[in-house]
C-alpha cells in the first residue's frame, strides 16, 4: 500500500512555504535571489533539500565545468547528473527509513572495532590514520559517521536480502564451467618441427620435389620412425641438431593455420605437411602444458563470493525498486 505524508510533514512543508513567501528562511534574500534551502524532493515523511543535493553534486559539477563544454552542453550534463544525484538521495532516504523500521543499530564500539580493523589491515598507527583522514579532507567524526552509515546499510542488507540467498555446489561448478577460460590458465605447446625450404623463384617442379621429400618423411613417421632422428637428418633449420626442438610456445601466438593443424592432436602426434611462408613443415607435439591453471577446488571460495555478491546486488535492487513503487516520492527539480 502506498504510504502517505503524515500530518507532521504536511505542516512542515506548509510552514516552509509560508516562510519562503515571507522571506524568513535563512539563505533567501529579499531581493529574490536563488533560494538555497528549498525542498528538492519528498520521500514519504522525509525531505531532500537543495543543500543536500549540492553537497553530493559539487565534485561532479567541478569535473563537468573543467572539461570546457559549450554552455548548452554543460547545462545538459549538469541537469543529467543532478537528476542522478537526486535519485540516489531518494534511494538513501528509503534505505534509512527501512533501517529505522527494522530498528537496526550500530554501537560506538562497533565503529571503534571497524576502525581498528582498517588500521591493522593497512598497518597504520594512530598518526598514520589521522594523516590519511586529513589527506581525504575528513575529520574523525565525519569518518565515523560514514562508517556508521555503511554498517547500518550492510546490516539492513543482511536482514532483508542476504539471509534468503542460497548458493549450491552446482551453482559454483556451473559458474566455473561457464568461465573456464578465466581459470584454465595459459595453454602452451612444446613443439618440434622439420622444415624444408623452397626458394622464392623455384618453379613448380622444384616445389613438387620438396613436397615429395616431406611426404616421404611423413610416411616414415607414420611407420614409427623417430621424429628427432628425422629432424636431425632432413630439417633445414639451425635447430635440426637438437631434433627440431622449438621449445615451449604460447598457443595464442600460433597462426590460424597451425592451430587448425594441431586441432584434435595429442602428445606424441604430428601434423601433416604444411605449406607455410617459411617452407614445407611438419610439427610434432612433444608436450601440451597449461600454466597457472586454477582448479575448481582452488576457485571455490572466490566463485562463491562472486555469486553471492551478484545475487545480493540483484536482490537488493529488486527490493529497493519494490519499496520505491510503494513509497510517496515527489521530486521538484
Backbone bond lengths (Angstrom), bond angles and torsions (degrees), N, CA, C in turn:
res aa  C-N    CA-C-N  psi(-1)  N-CA   C-N-CA  omega(-1)  CA-C   N-CA-C  phi
1 X - - - 1.472 - - 1.521 109.06 -
2 X 1.352 116.83 138.44 1.463 120.77 -179.98 1.507 110.83 -67.00
3 X 1.332 113.94 131.11 1.465 118.09 179.01 1.525 110.26 -85.77
4 X 1.334 118.12 138.45 1.465 122.89 -177.25 1.515 110.57 -107.14
5 X 1.306 114.51 159.18 1.462 120.42 176.05 1.516 109.85 -62.17
6 X 1.332 116.49 134.73 1.454 118.02 176.19 1.524 110.15 -83.76
7 X 1.286 115.92 176.38 1.463 120.76 -173.58 1.518 110.86 -63.01
8 X 1.344 116.59 -35.38 1.460 119.76 -177.43 1.528 111.49 -61.28
9 X 1.323 116.62 -44.83 1.466 118.99 -177.10 1.521 111.17 -70.99
10 X 1.327 115.67 -34.90 1.469 119.17 177.69 1.517 110.18 -62.52
11 X 1.348 115.10 -44.62 1.473 119.76 179.33 1.519 109.94 -63.79
12 X 1.350 115.58 -41.64 1.462 119.55 -179.12 1.535 110.39 -60.87
13 X 1.322 117.41 -43.40 1.464 120.34 179.61 1.532 111.16 -66.09
14 X 1.330 115.17 -41.37 1.457 119.03 -179.90 1.525 110.71 -61.06
15 X 1.352 115.34 -43.22 1.462 119.26 179.94 1.520 110.56 -66.02
16 X 1.321 115.61 -37.56 1.465 118.96 179.78 1.530 110.72 -64.02
17 X 1.340 116.01 -46.08 1.463 120.59 179.65 1.519 110.50 -61.07
18 X 1.338 114.78 -43.33 1.463 119.11 179.64 1.525 110.32 -62.18
19 X 1.347 116.34 -41.72 1.455 120.09 -179.17 1.522 110.96 -65.15
20 X 1.343 116.15 -38.06 1.468 119.53 177.83 1.517 110.53 -60.81
21 X 1.336 115.30 -43.98 1.468 119.84 -178.58 1.528 109.81 -64.40
22 X 1.295 115.59 -34.08 1.457 118.82 -177.11 1.527 112.73 -87.20
23 X 1.360 115.80 -6.28 1.464 120.45 179.82 1.510 112.30 71.22
24 X 1.365 115.79 31.39 1.448 119.23 -174.54 1.523 114.32 -99.25
25 X 1.358 117.83 -12.67 1.464 119.42 -177.04 1.511 109.88 -77.77
26 X 1.369 115.86 137.29 1.459 119.69 177.42 1.507 110.02 -59.08
27 X 1.307 117.13 135.92 1.457 120.11 179.66 1.503 112.53 90.82
28 X 1.331 120.03 5.91 1.460 122.23 177.61 1.517 108.52 -113.80
29 X 1.306 117.79 93.78 1.457 120.28 -178.94 1.520 111.25 -65.17
30 X 1.340 115.43 147.28 1.466 120.49 -179.56 1.506 111.46 -64.39
31 X 1.351 117.37 -24.14 1.453 120.77 -177.61 1.502 114.05 -74.67
32 X 1.351 119.12 -2.21 1.455 120.50 176.33 1.507 113.97 91.24
33 X 1.353 117.56 16.11 1.462 119.35 175.47 1.526 109.62 -65.41
34 X 1.356 115.88 175.53 1.462 121.24 -174.76 1.522 111.38 -59.22
35 X 1.330 115.37 137.47 1.452 121.59 175.95 1.520 108.13 -76.69
36 X 1.326 117.52 122.82 1.456 121.68 -175.39 1.527 111.71 -84.31
37 X 1.324 117.63 -47.03 1.451 121.33 -173.30 1.525 111.58 -98.32
38 X 1.309 116.42 44.79 1.467 119.21 179.97 1.527 110.06 -85.59
39 X 1.324 116.78 162.61 1.460 122.98 178.77 1.525 108.66 -83.46
40 X 1.311 116.31 129.17 1.456 121.91 179.20 1.527 111.08 -101.34
41 X 1.333 116.48 -32.45 1.464 119.88 179.73 1.518 110.34 -154.49
42 X 1.314 114.81 152.20 1.459 122.23 174.68 1.519 107.60 -118.54
43 X 1.345 116.10 128.76 1.466 121.73 -179.42 1.515 107.61 -126.87
44 X 1.332 115.43 100.03 1.461 121.02 -174.66 1.527 109.90 53.14
45 X 1.330 118.48 -113.94 1.465 121.17 -176.99 1.525 113.41 -95.16
46 X 1.315 117.47 7.23 1.465 121.10 -177.46 1.520 111.01 -117.96
47 X 1.325 114.22 159.50 1.465 119.68 176.83 1.527 109.80 -121.54
48 X 1.334 115.29 156.30 1.464 122.76 172.28 1.517 106.39 -116.21
49 X 1.324 116.54 125.76 1.461 120.64 -175.62 1.525 111.35 -97.28
50 X 1.319 113.97 164.48 1.463 121.71 176.91 1.531 110.69 -57.31
51 X 1.338 116.72 -40.96 1.461 120.30 -178.70 1.522 111.92 -65.42
52 X 1.338 117.28 -36.95 1.460 120.20 176.71 1.527 110.18 -62.23
53 X 1.330 116.37 -43.27 1.467 120.94 -179.98 1.520 110.10 -64.10
54 X 1.341 116.19 -45.22 1.463 120.25 -177.93 1.527 111.82 -62.31
55 X 1.321 116.10 -36.50 1.463 119.78 179.77 1.521 110.52 -61.95
56 X 1.331 116.82 -41.97 1.464 121.17 179.28 1.529 111.61 -75.60
57 X 1.319 115.49 -32.81 1.464 120.86 -173.62 1.521 113.58 -78.84
58 X 1.341 116.92 -29.73 1.473 121.34 -170.38 1.528 114.95 -48.97
59 X 1.358 120.10 -48.15 1.466 118.74 -178.97 1.522 112.94 -61.48
60 X 1.344 117.08 -40.51 1.470 121.23 179.70 1.530 110.58 -68.81
61 X 1.338 115.39 -38.35 1.459 120.76 -179.68 1.529 110.31 -61.28
62 X 1.332 115.76 -42.38 1.467 120.17 179.88 1.529 110.57 -64.31
63 X 1.324 117.19 -40.63 1.457 121.16 179.66 1.516 111.63 -64.55
64 X 1.325 116.02 -43.20 1.465 120.41 -179.02 1.530 110.72 -64.59
65 X 1.323 116.41 -43.40 1.466 120.04 -179.01 1.531 111.69 -68.64
66 X 1.335 116.09 -27.68 1.462 119.94 -179.58 1.531 111.80 -72.75
67 X 1.321 117.50 -22.23 1.473 121.24 -178.12 1.527 111.33 -68.55
68 X 1.330 115.98 -36.11 1.460 119.73 179.36 1.517 114.06 90.26
69 X 1.338 117.21 35.80 1.462 120.61 175.75 1.528 109.54 -64.56
70 X 1.338 115.72 159.43 1.459 117.82 171.81 1.530 107.72 -69.14
71 X 1.355 118.15 157.71 1.478 120.95 -172.69 1.532 114.30 -51.98
72 X 1.331 116.94 -41.67 1.466 119.51 -177.52 1.526 110.93 -66.69
73 X 1.347 116.41 -45.50 1.462 121.26 179.43 1.527 110.42 -63.83
74 X 1.334 116.26 -40.49 1.455 120.16 179.49 1.519 111.20 -61.30
75 X 1.329 116.62 -42.30 1.461 120.48 179.08 1.521 111.32 -64.17
76 X 1.337 116.39 -39.56 1.462 120.51 178.15 1.524 110.85 -62.69
77 X 1.347 115.21 -44.47 1.463 119.72 -179.68 1.528 111.20 -64.51
78 X 1.324 116.04 -43.66 1.463 120.23 -179.74 1.530 111.39 -63.32
79 X 1.339 115.62 -41.04 1.465 119.51 179.82 1.529 110.45 -63.59
80 X 1.331 115.86 -42.41 1.463 120.32 -178.90 1.527 110.83 -64.12
81 X 1.338 116.22 -45.31 1.465 119.88 -179.33 1.518 110.67 -67.78
82 X 1.349 116.52 -39.45 1.460 119.52 178.27 1.533 110.63 -60.94
83 X 1.324 116.06 -40.59 1.464 120.20 178.02 1.525 110.92 -62.49
84 X 1.334 116.11 -42.07 1.463 120.04 178.40 1.525 111.38 -63.92
85 X 1.322 116.32 -40.23 1.463 120.92 179.74 1.526 110.43 -64.19
86 X 1.321 116.69 -43.16 1.468 120.28 178.98 1.526 110.28 -61.88
87 X 1.347 117.03 -43.47 1.463 120.33 178.75 1.529 110.85 -61.68
88 X 1.316 116.60 -39.91 1.463 121.02 177.50 1.523 111.16 -62.85
89 X 1.328 116.63 -42.68 1.466 120.75 178.89 1.528 111.41 -66.94
90 X 1.317 116.76 -34.86 1.470 120.24 175.42 1.523 109.48 -60.78
91 X 1.335 116.07 -47.17 1.466 119.75 178.26 1.524 111.05 -59.14
92 X 1.325 115.74 -42.06 1.461 119.60 -179.47 1.530 111.36 -63.31
93 X 1.327 116.63 -40.61 1.474 120.05 178.59 1.527 110.35 -62.32
94 X 1.341 115.83 -43.60 1.470 119.49 179.65 1.521 110.35 -62.35
95 X 1.332 116.11 -43.72 1.466 120.41 179.47 1.526 110.46 -62.43
96 X 1.333 116.86 -44.51 1.467 120.49 179.16 1.528 111.24 -62.09
97 X 1.325 116.39 -36.64 1.464 120.00 177.84 1.527 111.03 -65.80
98 X 1.329 116.33 -37.46 1.458 119.99 178.35 1.527 111.10 -70.19
99 X 1.325 116.45 -34.17 1.470 120.03 176.03 1.531 109.50 -59.82
100 X 1.326 116.36 -42.42 1.468 120.29 178.01 1.530 110.52 -67.01
101 X 1.328 115.93 -40.93 1.467 119.92 -177.12 1.528 111.14 -63.97
102 X 1.323 116.10 -39.23 1.464 120.03 179.32 1.526 113.01 -85.19
103 X 1.353 115.76 -1.29 1.467 122.23 178.96 1.528 111.66 56.27
104 X 1.321 115.36 44.51 1.461 121.39 179.03 1.523 108.69 -85.28
105 X 1.309 116.00 132.10 1.466 120.50 -178.37 1.535 110.64 -130.92
106 X 1.317 114.73 159.13 1.465 122.68 174.11 1.520 106.71 -134.53
107 X 1.313 117.02 128.83 1.468 120.72 -177.27 1.525 111.22 -87.18
108 X 1.319 115.06 163.28 1.471 120.29 175.58 1.524 110.41 -60.17
109 X 1.340 116.18 -34.78 1.470 119.66 179.32 1.530 111.23 -65.11
110 X 1.336 115.39 -36.66 1.473 119.36 177.04 1.522 110.34 -60.79
111 X 1.328 116.42 -42.51 1.473 120.43 -179.98 1.523 110.36 -68.19
112 X 1.327 116.55 -40.10 1.471 120.27 176.41 1.531 110.30 -57.70
113 X 1.335 114.97 -43.64 1.467 119.91 -179.10 1.534 111.01 -64.88
114 X 1.337 115.81 -40.02 1.477 119.92 178.32 1.527 110.85 -61.98
115 X 1.323 115.71 -42.81 1.470 120.03 -179.59 1.528 110.40 -64.63
116 X 1.328 116.75 -41.13 1.464 119.90 179.07 1.523 110.91 -64.10
117 X 1.340 116.84 -38.91 1.471 119.82 178.26 1.525 110.91 -64.49
118 X 1.329 116.16 -39.49 1.470 120.42 178.49 1.522 110.19 -63.44
119 X 1.326 116.56 -45.16 1.469 120.88 -179.68 1.534 111.37 -63.80
120 X 1.336 115.85 -41.56 1.465 119.53 179.19 1.527 111.19 -65.67
121 X 1.334 115.58 -41.18 1.463 119.58 -179.17 1.515 112.89 -63.81
122 X 1.323 117.19 -32.71 1.467 121.83 -179.09 1.529 112.50 -99.97
123 X 1.344 116.04 1.64 1.470 121.65 -178.95 1.530 111.18 57.60
124 X 1.342 115.33 43.57 1.460 121.58 -178.81 1.522 110.74 -96.37
125 X 1.326 114.70 144.78 1.466 120.45 166.20 1.529 107.25 -86.41
126 X 1.346 116.68 174.62 1.466 119.92 176.16 1.524 110.08 -58.74
127 X 1.329 115.91 -39.62 1.465 120.21 -179.08 1.526 110.62 -65.75
128 X 1.351 117.21 -42.16 1.471 121.07 177.36 1.529 110.20 -59.73
129 X 1.328 115.58 -42.40 1.460 121.18 -178.55 1.525 111.27 -62.83
130 X 1.326 116.23 -45.23 1.468 120.03 -179.37 1.532 111.44 -66.78
131 X 1.328 116.62 -36.37 1.468 120.07 177.24 1.533 110.75 -65.60
132 X 1.321 116.31 -37.72 1.464 120.55 178.17 1.524 110.57 -64.39
133 X 1.321 116.64 -40.12 1.463 120.73 177.26 1.528 111.00 -63.88
134 X 1.325 116.50 -43.04 1.468 120.92 179.23 1.524 110.47 -61.94
135 X 1.341 116.09 -40.80 1.467 120.96 179.89 1.526 110.49 -61.54
136 X 1.347 116.17 -37.09 1.461 120.87 179.59 1.526 112.03 -83.49
137 X 1.335 116.80 -1.91 1.455 120.51 179.81 1.522 113.33 72.12
138 X 1.331 116.42 31.07 1.463 121.18 -178.16 1.514 110.57 -118.95
139 X 1.323 115.59 148.87 1.459 120.97 171.26 1.525 107.87 -92.18
140 X 1.326 115.27 166.39 1.465 119.22 177.84 1.522 110.06 -62.37
141 X 1.325 116.22 -38.02 1.464 120.30 -178.95 1.529 111.58 -65.03
142 X 1.337 116.02 -45.13 1.462 118.89 -179.42 1.526 111.24 -67.25
143 X 1.344 116.39 -33.50 1.463 119.61 178.59 1.525 110.75 -69.53
144 X 1.323 115.99 -39.79 1.466 119.55 177.12 1.529 110.47 -62.59
145 X 1.328 116.06 -39.50 1.471 119.95 178.62 1.518 110.72 -64.24
146 X 1.330 115.90 -39.38 1.469 120.49 177.80 1.529 110.57 -63.00
147 X 1.336 116.45 -45.95 1.461 120.56 178.48 1.526 111.63 -62.14
148 X 1.314 115.55 -37.89 1.467 119.45 -179.66 1.517 110.94 -64.42
149 X 1.335 117.35 -43.46 1.462 120.58 178.38 1.526 110.71 -61.97
150 X 1.331 116.01 -42.57 1.465 119.97 179.17 1.525 110.91 -62.78
151 X 1.328 116.07 -42.66 1.464 120.67 -178.66 1.526 111.16 -66.45
152 X 1.334 116.76 -41.40 1.467 120.73 179.27 1.528 110.47 -62.84
153 X 1.316 116.29 -43.61 1.467 119.49 -178.43 1.523 111.66 -70.41
154 X 1.347 116.28 -33.33 1.464 119.87 176.80 1.529 110.20 -65.55
155 X 1.327 116.30 -40.38 1.468 119.63 178.92 1.521 111.55 -68.92
156 X 1.326 116.11 -35.85 1.465 119.38 175.25 1.524 109.70 -62.98
157 X 1.323 116.43 -44.37 1.461 121.44 179.28 1.522 110.30 -58.61
158 X 1.326 116.67 -43.44 1.468 120.39 177.99 1.519 111.69 -63.10
159 X 1.327 115.28 -36.35 1.464 119.90 -176.29 1.516 112.50 -72.12
160 X 1.342 116.79 -46.67 1.461 119.69 -170.02 1.528 113.83 -98.94
161 X 1.337 117.37 -15.54 1.468 119.32 -173.91 1.520 112.84 -124.88
162 X 1.321 116.10 -62.41 1.466 119.93 -167.16 1.527 113.72 -65.30
163 X 1.327 117.33 -29.35 1.454 119.70 -178.12 1.525 111.97 -61.73
164 X 1.335 116.62 -22.39 1.470 120.73 -177.14 1.521 113.32 -98.06
165 X 1.336 117.60 3.55 1.459 120.73 -177.59 1.526 110.17 -93.67
166 X 1.332 115.65 126.98 1.460 121.67 178.45 1.522 108.60 -124.19
167 X 1.331 117.21 126.90 1.460 121.96 178.32 1.531 107.81 -115.76
168 X 1.322 116.67 122.68 1.456 121.42 -176.28 1.526 111.22 -95.64
169 X 1.331 115.53 167.73 1.466 120.63 175.89 1.531 110.58 -61.97
170 X 1.340 115.66 -34.15 1.472 119.82 178.20 1.516 111.11 -64.74
171 X 1.336 117.16 -37.55 1.470 121.22 177.86 1.534 110.14 -62.01
172 X 1.324 115.51 -43.14 1.460 120.43 -177.61 1.526 110.64 -68.84
173 X 1.328 117.28 -43.20 1.467 121.15 178.70 1.522 111.14 -63.61
174 X 1.331 116.32 -38.45 1.467 120.77 179.04 1.519 111.09 -65.65
175 X 1.329 116.56 -42.08 1.474 120.51 178.43 1.519 109.94 -63.59
176 X 1.324 117.01 -42.07 1.465 121.58 179.92 1.533 109.98 -60.49
177 X 1.334 116.52 -45.85 1.469 120.91 -178.97 1.526 111.39 -66.00
178 X 1.326 116.25 -37.02 1.472 120.37 -178.45 1.521 112.34 -73.91
179 X 1.324 116.71 -20.01 1.463 121.13 -178.64 1.535 111.03 -121.91
180 X 1.331 115.33 34.76 1.462 120.59 -173.04 1.522 112.28 -59.62
181 X 1.352 116.76 -31.13 1.470 118.69 -179.64 1.527 111.85 -62.54
182 X 1.325 116.10 -24.96 1.461 120.56 178.85 1.525 111.62 -74.16
183 X 1.337 116.62 -28.04 1.456 120.92 -172.93 1.523 114.46 -109.07
184 X 1.325 117.54 -16.55 1.460 118.85 -172.82 1.530 113.39 -75.85
185 X 1.295 118.09 -9.96 1.457 120.84 179.13 1.515 111.25 78.63
186 X 1.321 115.61 -170.17 1.467 120.05 -177.67 1.524 110.02 -94.69
187 X 1.322 115.41 125.22 1.455 121.92 179.97 1.525 109.74 -79.83
188 X 1.352 115.34 130.02 1.463 120.20 179.67 1.525 109.98 -134.57
189 X 1.338 115.90 150.69 1.458 122.18 178.45 1.528 109.41 -120.08
190 X 1.318 114.91 136.56 1.471 120.66 169.09 1.542 105.67 -97.05
191 X 1.329 115.89 110.84 1.457 120.83 -172.49 1.530 112.31 -116.39
192 X 1.330 114.54 153.91 1.462 123.33 165.01 1.524 106.80 -122.07
193 X 1.317 116.31 158.09 1.471 118.66 175.92 1.520 111.82 -143.54
194 X 1.297 113.48 156.72 1.460 122.54 168.64 1.520 105.60 -120.07
195 X 1.319 116.36 128.28 1.462 120.04 -177.43 1.522 109.96 -130.44
196 X 1.310 114.54 139.19 1.466 122.23 171.18 1.516 106.90 -126.70
197 X 1.297 115.61 125.08 1.456 120.51 -172.94 1.524 111.44 -88.87
198 X 1.317 114.71 153.32 1.458 122.15 177.39 1.516 108.12 -122.78
199 X 1.316 117.81 125.86 1.463 121.18 -179.83 1.519 110.46 -63.37
200 X 1.325 115.83 147.30 1.466 120.60 -177.24 1.520 112.06 -57.14
201 X 1.336 116.40 -40.38 1.463 119.72 -176.32 1.524 112.30 -93.86
202 X 1.344 116.92 14.21 1.463 119.99 -179.69 1.526 109.92 -67.23
203 X 1.319 115.43 140.86 1.453 119.92 178.69 1.514 111.94 -80.68
204 X 1.324 114.68 -178.99 1.461 120.37 -177.06 1.517 111.70 -62.73
205 X 1.328 116.88 -40.53 1.461 120.85 -178.08 1.521 111.00 -65.46
206 X 1.329 116.25 -42.83 1.458 120.00 -179.97 1.532 110.84 -63.51
207 X 1.313 115.48 -40.27 1.473 120.23 179.70 1.525 110.29 -66.87
208 X 1.364 116.03 -40.80 1.460 120.13 178.81 1.525 110.61 -64.56
209 X 1.312 116.63 -35.42 1.463 120.53 179.99 1.524 110.99 -64.87
210 X 1.343 116.87 -42.48 1.470 120.94 178.20 1.528 109.96 -65.02
211 X 1.327 115.96 -41.95 1.459 120.39 -179.81 1.533 110.80 -61.34
212 X 1.343 116.83 -40.18 1.463 120.27 179.29 1.525 111.14 -63.17
213 X 1.319 116.84 -39.79 1.462 120.61 177.52 1.526 110.67 -61.13
214 X 1.329 115.53 -42.96 1.466 119.86 179.64 1.525 111.03 -66.75
215 X 1.323 117.31 -37.69 1.465 120.35 178.31 1.527 110.16 -64.99
216 X 1.335 117.09 -35.66 1.462 120.71 177.26 1.526 110.74 -66.34
217 X 1.348 116.43 -38.56 1.467 120.46 177.02 1.524 109.66 -64.49
218 X 1.318 116.17 -41.77 1.475 120.91 178.68 1.533 110.04 -61.06
219 X 1.334 115.88 -42.49 1.470 119.51 178.76 1.519 110.67 -62.63
220 X 1.330 116.51 -39.99 1.465 120.37 178.42 1.518 111.30 -62.85
221 X 1.337 116.34 -39.69 1.465 120.65 177.36 1.524 110.79 -62.11
222 X 1.309 115.23 -41.71 1.463 119.54 -178.53 1.523 111.89 -69.27
223 X 1.332 116.17 -19.91 1.477 120.94 176.74 1.519 111.56 -91.92
224 X 1.344 117.03 7.47 1.454 120.66 172.90 1.510 116.19 101.42
225 X 1.341 118.49 6.12 1.465 120.76 179.61 1.529 110.16 -66.71
226 X 1.328 116.59 153.14 1.464 122.24 179.48 1.522 110.44 -74.47
227 X 1.343 115.74 127.73 1.461 119.71 178.26 1.523 110.58 -62.20
228 X 1.325 116.55 -44.12 1.464 120.01 -178.92 1.523 110.90 -59.42
229 X 1.318 116.01 -42.71 1.461 120.16 -178.67 1.520 111.46 -64.97
230 X 1.330 116.41 -43.88 1.467 120.26 179.45 1.524 111.00 -66.77
231 X 1.346 116.45 -35.89 1.462 119.79 178.29 1.526 110.30 -63.47
232 X 1.325 117.08 -43.15 1.459 120.55 179.27 1.537 111.14 -62.31
233 X 1.328 116.23 -36.21 1.465 120.77 -176.72 1.520 112.99 -78.26
234 X 1.329 117.31 -39.73 1.465 119.56 -166.11 1.540 115.77 -118.78
235 X 1.331 118.78 -22.96 1.465 119.50 -173.12 1.519 111.43 -68.78
236 X 1.314 115.77 134.83 1.467 121.94 178.74 1.530 109.19 -97.37
237 X 1.319 114.58 63.93 1.462 121.14 -176.57 1.514 109.19 -142.23
238 X 1.311 117.16 151.49 1.469 120.95 177.15 1.524 110.72 -64.61
239 X 1.342 115.96 -16.03 1.461 120.05 -179.67 1.519 112.27 -91.78
240 X 1.322 116.96 2.23 1.466 120.62 -177.43 1.526 111.58 -58.14
241 X 1.332 117.24 -40.26 1.466 121.01 -177.58 1.522 112.12 -63.64
242 X 1.339 116.37 -20.93 1.472 120.98 176.96 1.526 111.79 -98.27
243 X 1.310 115.30 20.43 1.467 119.03 -179.72 1.515 112.77 72.22
244 X 1.346 116.82 24.82 1.465 121.14 178.18 1.520 113.84 72.59
245 X 1.321 116.72 24.77 1.471 121.08 -176.20 1.529 110.73 -71.75
246 X 1.340 116.13 113.62 1.469 122.18 179.79 1.531 112.13 -89.91
247 X 1.336 117.45 -10.25 1.454 121.10 -178.09 1.519 111.91 86.56
248 X 1.342 115.51 -168.20 1.476 122.31 -178.39 1.528 108.58 -95.15
249 X 1.334 115.64 123.58 1.459 121.16 -172.50 1.534 111.11 -125.96
250 X 1.350 118.34 142.00 1.478 121.23 177.50 1.535 110.91 -67.68
251 X 1.312 115.60 129.39 1.461 120.79 179.80 1.523 111.32 -60.29
252 X 1.335 116.75 -34.61 1.466 120.57 -176.59 1.524 112.27 -62.96
253 X 1.346 117.26 -20.88 1.461 120.66 -178.73 1.535 113.19 -89.68
254 X 1.328 117.31 -3.99 1.466 120.09 -177.94 1.531 110.64 -72.35
255 X 1.308 115.90 152.40 1.462 120.88 174.42 1.525 108.65 -70.75
256 X 1.309 115.74 159.35 1.470 119.73 178.78 1.526 110.47 -61.84
257 X 1.344 116.97 -32.38 1.461 121.17 178.59 1.529 111.10 -63.42
258 X 1.351 116.55 -44.75 1.460 120.54 -179.45 1.527 110.81 -69.92
259 X 1.340 117.26 -40.50 1.472 120.14 178.21 1.515 110.47 -58.62
260 X 1.316 115.86 -43.70 1.461 120.30 -179.64 1.528 110.54 -65.09
261 X 1.347 117.10 -39.46 1.464 121.46 -179.16 1.527 111.29 -66.95
262 X 1.327 117.53 -32.65 1.463 122.34 -177.77 1.526 112.83 -83.39
263 X 1.308 116.94 -15.48 1.466 121.54 -175.32 1.533 110.51 -58.49
264 X 1.311 115.69 127.36 1.463 120.92 177.64 1.517 114.52 85.12
265 X 1.329 117.88 -6.38 1.462 121.17 -179.36 1.524 110.36 -91.45
266 X 1.317 116.14 148.77 1.461 121.01 179.05 1.523 110.17 -119.20
267 X 1.321 115.49 -178.66 1.463 121.15 -178.36 1.527 109.92 -58.65
268 X 1.343 116.04 134.18 1.461 121.35 178.78 1.518 113.50 92.26
269 X 1.329 117.39 -1.82 1.464 120.41 178.82 1.522 110.23 -105.71
270 X 1.335 115.47 165.66 1.465 119.95 -177.81 1.521 109.94 -131.64
271 X 1.310 115.20 161.57 1.472 120.94 178.16 1.525 109.43 -82.36
272 X 1.325 114.12 175.00 1.450 119.16 168.98 1.523 109.13 -77.99
273 X 1.326 116.76 -171.03 1.460 120.83 177.90 1.521 108.39 -79.88
274 X 1.329 116.11 123.48 1.464 121.49 -178.51 1.522 109.77 -106.58
275 X 1.313 115.44 133.68 1.467 121.18 176.25 1.526 106.98 -91.87
276 X 1.334 116.46 102.35 1.464 121.42 -175.64 1.525 110.70 -113.39
277 X 1.327 115.01 172.94 1.472 119.45 178.43 1.527 111.64 -62.73
278 X 1.319 117.30 -25.98 1.469 120.75 -177.87 1.529 112.35 -87.23
279 X 1.330 116.08 -17.37 1.457 121.37 -177.12 1.513 109.98 139.86
280 X 1.329 116.64 -169.61 1.461 120.53 176.37 1.523 108.56 -80.64
281 X 1.352 115.92 133.60 1.462 119.55 -176.96 1.522 111.36 -137.15
282 X 1.327 114.72 151.40 1.463 123.23 168.54 1.531 105.97 -125.36
283 X 1.337 116.07 132.75 1.464 120.66 179.50 1.528 110.18 -110.75
284 X 1.319 114.66 141.85 1.463 122.29 -179.67 1.528 108.72 -120.06
285 X 1.339 116.18 134.27 1.467 120.46 -178.64 1.513 109.67 -90.78
286 X 1.321 115.41 106.04 1.467 121.73 177.07 1.528 110.47 -76.86
287 X 1.348 115.96 -39.62 1.461 119.60 -179.64 1.527 108.91 -163.31
288 X 1.320 116.46 156.56 1.469 123.22 173.49 1.520 106.82 -123.86
289 X 1.320 115.78 125.02 1.464 119.84 -174.82 1.528 110.77 -125.37
290 X 1.302 114.36 153.53 1.466 120.91 172.02 1.516 107.67 -127.23
291 X 1.327 116.69 115.62 1.461 121.11 -178.44 1.522 110.85 -96.06
292 X 1.330 115.76 142.16 1.477 123.02 177.94 1.526 112.58 62.32
293 X 1.316 116.64 32.43 1.464 119.59 176.86 1.524 110.01 -70.05
294 X 1.330 116.15 139.56 1.465 121.54 177.96 1.522 107.73 -112.96
295 X 1.318 116.70 117.27 1.456 121.43 -179.58 1.530 110.62 -74.48
296 X 1.329 115.42 161.23 1.468 120.25 -179.67 1.521 111.21 -56.52
297 X 1.332 116.38 -41.74 1.464 119.97 -178.78 1.532 111.29 -61.83
298 X 1.328 115.24 -36.25 1.463 120.08 -178.94 1.533 111.49 -74.65
299 X 1.326 116.17 -30.71 1.468 120.72 -177.00 1.527 112.57 -92.18
300 X 1.333 117.00 -3.65 1.465 122.15 -171.20 1.527 112.80 -53.70
301 X 1.333 116.52 -53.30 1.475 120.30 -176.07 1.515 111.69 -64.85
302 X 1.338 116.09 -40.72 1.470 119.70 -179.94 1.528 110.79 -63.84
303 X 1.338 116.19 -43.31 1.468 119.98 -179.99 1.524 110.15 -65.42
304 X 1.324 116.69 -41.38 1.468 120.69 179.19 1.530 110.15 -59.35
305 X 1.332 116.99 -43.90 1.469 121.11 178.86 1.520 111.28 -64.75
306 X 1.340 116.04 -40.89 1.469 120.70 179.58 1.523 110.99 -62.58
307 X 1.339 116.17 -48.09 1.467 120.32 179.84 1.523 110.88 -64.67
308 X 1.313 115.99 -38.54 1.462 120.46 179.97 1.520 110.84 -62.01
309 X 1.327 115.46 -43.71 1.470 119.77 179.51 1.526 110.52 -66.20
310 X 1.344 116.98 -44.73 1.466 120.36 -179.47 1.531 110.99 -59.69
311 X 1.331 115.78 -47.45 1.468 119.95 -178.72 1.527 110.87 -68.50
312 X 1.335 116.65 -37.59 1.467 120.24 178.83 1.523 111.08 -64.44
313 X 1.329 116.28 -45.54 1.468 120.67 -179.80 1.526 110.97 -60.99
314 X 1.333 115.80 -43.94 1.472 119.20 -179.80 1.525 111.19 -66.20
315 X 1.333 115.90 -44.65 1.465 120.20 -179.84 1.523 110.85 -63.18
316 X 1.341 116.07 -40.24 1.465 120.05 179.76 1.529 110.53 -65.69
317 X 1.329 116.73 -42.83 1.463 120.63 178.74 1.527 110.77 -61.35
318 X 1.343 116.26 -44.29 1.474 120.47 178.66 1.531 110.31 -62.88
319 X 1.322 115.51 -42.85 1.472 120.26 -179.87 1.525 110.86 -62.99
320 X 1.342 116.52 -44.37 1.461 121.09 -179.11 1.528 110.73 -66.12
321 X 1.327 117.11 -39.85 1.469 120.63 178.25 1.530 111.30 -62.61
322 X 1.329 115.44 -38.18 1.470 119.35 177.52 1.525 110.67 -64.50
323 X 1.336 116.10 -41.80 1.469 119.67 177.81 1.518 111.51 -63.70
324 X 1.327 116.42 -39.71 1.474 119.66 179.07 1.527 110.56 -61.48
325 X 1.323 115.74 -39.01 1.467 119.98 -179.08 1.523 112.24 -65.47
326 X 1.328 116.49 -29.32 1.462 120.22 -177.50 1.523 113.23 -101.57
327 X 1.317 115.43 7.22 1.474 119.82 179.80 1.520 110.48 -102.24
328 X 1.340 114.73 157.38 1.472 120.13 172.75 1.525 107.02 -90.80
329 X 1.337 115.57 109.98 1.456 120.96 -178.24 1.538 108.94 -125.00
330 X 1.319 115.22 125.01 1.476 119.89 176.50 1.527 108.19 -130.91
331 X 1.337 115.45 118.26 1.463 120.74 -178.56 1.524 109.28 -106.41
332 X 1.344 116.08 130.73 1.467 122.03 -177.86 1.526 107.47 -124.60
333 X 1.313 117.42 83.97 1.471 120.77 -179.01 1.524 111.04 -77.25
